[in-house]
Structures are given as C-alpha cells and as structure tokens.
Amino acid sequence: MAVARRATLVGWALLVPALLAYVGFVIWPLIQGVQYSFYDWNGVGVATWVGVENYLRVFTDPDLLGAIRNAFLLIAFFTVIPVSVGLVLATLIRSMKAGAFASISQTILFLPQIIPLAAAGIAWSWMYAQTGAVNQILSGVGLGWITRSWLADYTTALPAVGLIGSWVLTGLCTVLLLTGIGKIDVSLYEAIRLDGAGWWREFFTITLPGLRQEIAVLVTLTVIAALSSFDIIYTSTQGGPGRATLVPGLSIFRIGFTQSDVGLASAFGIVLMVLILIVVLPIQRLSRTESR
C-alpha cells in the first residue's frame, strides 16, 4: 500500500505542474475570452455589457462571413490536395526499394514542414510576383499569356495562398502516410498479388483501409490549419487584395489590435473555435467507429 501511495503521489507531482500550465495558458484565457465576448470593450476603458450583440455582428457582418467562407475554401488546398498527393507519393515511395533515393525523397518532401510559415509566406510572395520565379517558369514553357501578379489578382489570390499551404503540408502528409503503410502487414500485399490484383485494387483494398487512422489524424490537423490559418496570409497578402484572402485569424487580429474591439474579437474567436469543433469532432467520431 505504501509503495502504491508513493507512486500515486509521484504521479500527481509530475502531473500538477503541466496541469497548472494548461489551466493558466489555455483554460483561463478561454474563460476570459468567453467573458469578454459579451462586452463592448476596447481593452483599456470600462467594459459595457452587450449580451449576444457581438455574436450577432459576427453572423451578420458580410466581411466576417466572407472571412469564414475563405477559411472553408482553404480546406480544399490545406486538406484535400496534401492528403491526396501524400497518398500517391507515399505509395510510390513505398514501391521503391529501400535505399538512398527513397530516403532523400522523404527528406526533401518534409523540408517545407520545418520552414516557419511566416518565412514560407514571404518567400512565396516573391515567387508569385510579376517578375518572380513562377511567372518566369511559365514564360519559359510557353505559357507567358497566363502570367500575372498572382497575389494581387482578386480571382487568383486565394488559390495562390492555398497552394502555399498545400506545399507546406504535403510533406507532413506523405511522411505520416508512409509510416502508416510500413505498419501494414506485408503478407496482405503478397496474398492479393497472388490473386492477380493490380496496383489499383491493391491500393483500395489494402493500403487505403490500412491508413484510416493516419488519414483521420491528417484531415484533423490540416482542417484546423485551414480554419485557423494566419501566418501565411499575414506575410503574403495581409488579407488582400481587398478582402479576397481575409480569414478569421487575420480578422480577429485586426479587430482586437487595430480596431481595439476586444469584445467582437473574442466573440469571433469563440465562433471560430466552435466551427473547428463542429468540423473536427465528426471526423474523429467517424474514424473511431470505422476502426472498431
């Protein structure tokens, strides 16, 4: 009993510092954010109770609704493209014999993940410029007629920013999916090949079902990255041109620190958190249900 009690005390001693840090830096700010969302407050003066008015403004302001729409559009670039391309690349790398080329491929693909998002946004804004690398490559292959200032064009700014996110996240998706493929029993592939199955059937019968958990994790991470995106947008377009690339994270920053409307910024932050939970929780629930 004494040994068990001592082990329990040691466990709590190790847990309490992390728990206090979590409460102090996550739970308490969240509670304060919920509280501020019901007030009209500039962060300095006296706060005035306004009830749900800030939340009504979030759902009636065209600019804020446009920011939410842009964030959901980015899911196609932050989630669909990286996960799909990652599946293809992981399958191709796995089909190679283990060697230097496979290792180098994984390293190169993962490199964008270790680059700070702010730096990636700045670098790509240079490449997207009228005289940047993207337009020079297009001109070099005979597609000069489509060159433009990609981030300054209302129709191409959001897709261009989205492709930056695709570039950053594809390496993470590929490496994680490649790890997941390595956990699949090799005998399953051998058995289906003996039945005369081709690559297509092998992929949909063995690989894809075996990667269900990894795909669920990646979809969760990338959807959160899309809906809470800030760094890439801020450093590449700052929400422009106009409001073509405005997203909730940047809107909250501007409302809170530029317009000094802490109440509205807090309400928008709470709405964004709820939207993320609404999108992510069903994905997690579905992945657990299918894995049983």
C-alpha positions in Angstrom: 0.0 0.0 0.0 2.8 2.4 0.9 4.5 1.8 -2.4 1.3 2.3 -4.3 0.5 5.5 -2.4 4.1 6.8 -3.1 3.7 6.0 -6.8 0.4 7.9 -6.8 2.0 11.0 -5.1 4.9 10.9 -7.5 2.4 10.7 -10.4 0.5 13.7 -9.2 3.7 15.6 -8.5 4.7 15.2 -12.2 1.2 16.0 -13.4 0.3 19.1 -11.4 2.9 21.5 -13.0 1.7 20.6 -16.5 -1.9 20.8 -15.4 -1.3 24.2 -13.8 0.4 25.4 -17.0 -2.5 24.1 -19.1 -5.1 25.8 -16.9 -3.1 29.0 -16.8 -2.4 29.3 -20.5 -5.4 27.5 -22.1 -8.4 27.1 -19.9 -8.2 30.5 -18.1 -7.7 32.6 -21.3 -10.6 30.6 -22.9 -12.9 31.5 -19.9 -11.8 35.2 -20.2 -12.4 35.1 -23.9 -15.9 33.9 -23.4 -16.4 36.6 -20.7 -15.1 39.4 -23.0 -17.3 38.3 -25.9 -20.4 39.6 -24.0 -18.9 43.1 -23.5 -18.1 46.1 -25.6 -14.5 46.8 -24.5 -11.5 48.5 -26.1 -9.1 46.7 -23.8 -8.4 49.7 -21.6 -11.5 51.6 -20.6 -14.7 50.5 -18.8 -16.4 47.4 -20.4 -20.1 47.7 -21.2 -22.4 44.6 -21.2 -23.9 44.0 -24.7 -25.1 40.4 -24.3 -25.0 38.4 -27.6 -24.7 41.5 -29.8 -21.1 40.7 -30.7 -22.1 37.2 -31.8 -24.9 38.7 -33.9 -22.4 41.0 -35.6 -20.2 38.0 -36.4 -23.1 36.3 -38.3 -24.4 39.4 -40.0 -21.2 41.3 -41.0 -20.5 40.5 -44.6 -16.8 40.9 -44.1 -16.6 38.4 -41.2 -18.8 35.9 -43.0 -16.6 36.3 -46.1 -13.5 35.5 -43.9 -15.3 32.3 -42.7 -16.1 31.4 -46.3 -12.5 31.9 -47.3 -11.3 29.7 -44.5 -13.6 26.8 -45.6 -12.4 27.2 -49.2 -8.8 26.8 -48.0 -9.7 23.3 -46.8 -9.5 22.2 -50.4 -5.9 23.4 -50.5 -4.8 22.6 -46.9 -6.5 19.2 -46.7 -7.8 17.7 -49.9 -4.7 18.3 -52.0 -2.0 17.5 -49.4 -3.7 14.3 -48.3 -4.5 13.1 -51.8 -1.0 13.9 -53.1 0.5 12.4 -50.0 -1.3 9.1 -50.6 0.1 8.9 -54.1 3.6 9.9 -53.1 3.7 7.6 -50.1 2.5 4.7 -52.3 5.1 5.4 -55.0 8.0 5.8 -52.4 6.9 2.5 -50.8 7.1 0.7 -54.1 10.7 1.7 -54.5 13.4 -0.5 -52.9 14.6 0.9 -49.6 17.7 3.0 -50.5 19.2 6.4 -50.8 16.7 7.7 -53.3 13.7 6.9 -51.1 15.4 8.5 -48.0 16.3 11.6 -50.0 12.8 11.8 -51.3 11.3 11.8 -47.8 13.8 14.4 -46.6 13.1 16.8 -49.5 9.3 16.4 -49.1 9.4 17.0 -45.4 11.7 20.1 -45.7 8.8 22.6 -46.1 7.3 21.4 -42.8 10.3 22.7 -40.8 10.3 26.1 -42.5 8.5 28.7 -40.4 5.1 29.6 -42.1 5.9 33.3 -42.0 9.1 32.7 -43.9 7.3 30.5 -46.4 4.7 33.2 -47.0 7.4 35.8 -47.6 9.4 33.5 -50.0 6.3 32.6 -52.0 5.1 36.2 -52.2 8.4 36.9 -54.0 8.0 33.9 -56.3 4.4 34.9 -57.1 5.4 38.5 -58.1 5.2 39.7 -61.7 8.9 39.1 -62.2 9.1 36.2 -59.8 10.1 32.6 -60.4 6.5 31.3 -61.1 6.0 33.7 -64.0 9.5 33.1 -65.3 8.9 29.4 -65.4 5.5 29.8 -67.1 7.1 32.1 -69.7 9.9 29.6 -70.2 7.5 26.8 -71.1 5.4 29.0 -73.4 2.6 29.9 -71.0 3.5 33.6 -70.7 -0.1 34.6 -71.6 -1.3 33.5 -68.2 1.4 35.2 -66.1 0.2 37.9 -63.7 0.8 39.2 -60.1 -0.9 36.1 -58.6 -1.4 37.6 -55.1 -2.7 40.9 -56.4 -5.4 39.4 -58.6 -8.8 39.0 -56.9 -9.5 35.7 -58.7 -6.2 34.0 -58.1 -5.1 35.4 -54.7 -6.9 32.9 -52.5 -5.9 29.8 -54.7 -2.3 31.0 -54.8 -2.2 31.3 -51.0 -3.9 27.9 -50.7 -1.2 26.3 -52.8 1.4 27.6 -50.4 -0.4 25.7 -47.7 -0.5 22.6 -50.0 3.2 22.9 -50.5 3.9 23.1 -46.7 1.6 20.3 -45.7 2.2 17.7 -48.4 5.5 16.6 -46.9 3.9 16.0 -43.5 1.1 14.0 -45.1 3.5 11.9 -47.2 5.8 11.0 -44.3 3.0 10.2 -41.9 1.2 8.1 -44.5 4.4 6.4 -45.4 4.9 5.4 -41.8 1.4 4.1 -41.7 2.0 2.0 -44.8 5.0 0.5 -43.1 2.8 -0.8 -40.3 0.5 -2.7 -42.8 1.2 -6.5 -42.8 3.3 -7.3 -45.9 1.6 -10.7 -46.2 -1.6 -8.9 -47.1 0.1 -7.4 -50.2 1.6 -10.8 -51.1 -1.7 -12.5 -50.8 -3.6 -10.0 -53.1 -0.8 -10.1 -55.6 -1.1 -13.9 -55.8 -4.7 -13.4 -56.7 -3.5 -11.3 -59.7 -4.6 -7.9 -58.3 -3.1 -4.8 -59.9 -1.8 -1.6 -58.2 -5.3 0.0 -58.3 -7.0 -2.9 -56.5 -4.1 -3.2 -54.1 -4.3 0.4 -53.2 -8.1 0.5 -52.5 -8.3 -3.0 -50.8 -5.2 -2.9 -48.6 -3.5 0.4 -48.5 -6.4 2.8 -48.1 -8.3 0.9 -45.4 -5.0 0.3 -43.5 -4.4 4.1 -43.4 -7.8 5.0 -42.0 -6.4 6.3 -38.7 -3.5 8.2 -40.2 -5.8 9.8 -42.7 -8.2 10.8 -39.9 -5.3 12.4 -38.0 -4.1 14.3 -41.1 -7.5 15.5 -42.0 -8.0 16.8 -38.4 -4.6 18.6 -38.4 -5.0 20.1 -41.9 -8.6 21.2 -41.4 -7.6 23.0 -38.2 -4.6 24.6 -40.1 -7.0 25.8 -42.8 -9.7 27.3 -40.5 -7.1 28.9 -38.1 -4.6 30.0 -40.8 -2.9 33.2 -40.1 0.9 33.2 -40.7 0.9 32.6 -44.4 -1.9 35.0 -45.1 -0.4 37.8 -43.0 3.0 37.6 -44.5 2.0 37.1 -48.1 -1.2 39.2 -48.7 -2.3 40.6 -45.3 -5.9 39.7 -46.4 -5.7 41.5 -49.8 -6.3 42.4 -52.4 -9.3 44.0 -50.8 -10.7 41.2 -48.7 -10.1 38.4 -51.2 -7.8 36.4 -48.8 -9.2 37.6 -45.5 -9.5 34.7 -43.0 -10.9 34.6 -39.4 -7.4 34.5 -37.8 -6.4 37.7 -39.5 -9.8 39.3 -38.9 -9.6 38.6 -35.1 -6.1 40.1 -35.1 -7.2 43.3 -36.8 -10.4 43.7 -34.8 -8.6 43.2 -31.5 -5.3 45.0 -32.0 -6.1 47.6 -34.8 -9.8 48.4 -34.1 -9.4 47.8 -30.3 -12.7 46.0 -30.2 -11.8 43.2 -27.8 -15.4 42.1 -27.3 -16.0 41.4 -31.0 -12.6 39.8 -31.5 -13.3 37.5 -28.6 -16.8 36.6 -30.0 -15.3 35.8 -33.4 -12.6 33.7 -31.7 -15.2 31.7 -29.9 -17.2 31.2 -33.1 -14.1 30.0 -34.9 -13.4 27.5 -32.1 -16.9 26.2 -32.3 -16.7 25.9 -36.1 -13.5 23.9 -35.8 -15.0 21.6 -33.3 -18.1 21.1 -35.4 -15.9 20.1 -38.4 -13.3 18.0 -36.5 -15.3 16.1 -33.9 -17.4 14.2 -36.6 -14.2 13.2 -38.3 -12.8 11.8 -35.1 -16.0 10.0 -34.2 -16.3 8.5 -37.7 -12.7 7.3 -37.6 -13.2 5.6 -34.2 -16.5 4.0 -35.4 -14.9 2.5 -38.6 -11.9 1.2 -36.7 -14.0 -1.0 -34.4 
